[in-house]
Amino acid sequence: MSYILQRRIGARVLKATLGNCRDITLAKAREDAKVALASMQASGKTPAQAKQIDKDEIRVSLMTVEACFALYRRHLIERARPAKDSSLRGLEYAEKRLGRAEVGLLGLPIGDLANEQRILDAFDEIAKGKRHLAEGTKRANATTTAFDKPTVTTAELTFRWASRAVGYCMDREKRIAANAILGRAWRVDDRGIHDRART
């Protein structure tokens, strides 16, 4: 058996589970209920819903390019129609190119990439086609020049994948923010729409 708080907040009835009756006293449950009620009145959400939003909330400007790729890859794999293996390979190759030492974008926060020149330099580096091999590494065919040919298309594909990954994270951030706003109680009058928690 558990202590449960149930209250009508605006048009909705919200419930919050406070804890097991064996684990907390009635007095403690009442104190926890006051805190939970204040939270529900302010946010229009149960404590569990508010916690989930906080967990899901992301700040794209603080995320690294690598984190955006990881979140986007998970989305491609888990969506209703998962991406094909060829698409996932393309995403992986793009991530590897951006992570090369001479390109160096993968570990940078998105907010640090506001400098357009840094992105253009990385694009030019990938478009050169020249690959710096690690010490002691040899190419399968030492006489080939294919690795040194300019590959503008490769650079374009790489940055298209990066743009999609970052765009997905930005859209996700907007959806989470919109859901948080929609969960609040609003008051409409002749001056406009107002947040009830603030007015």
Disulfide bonds with the S-S distance in Angstrom:
none
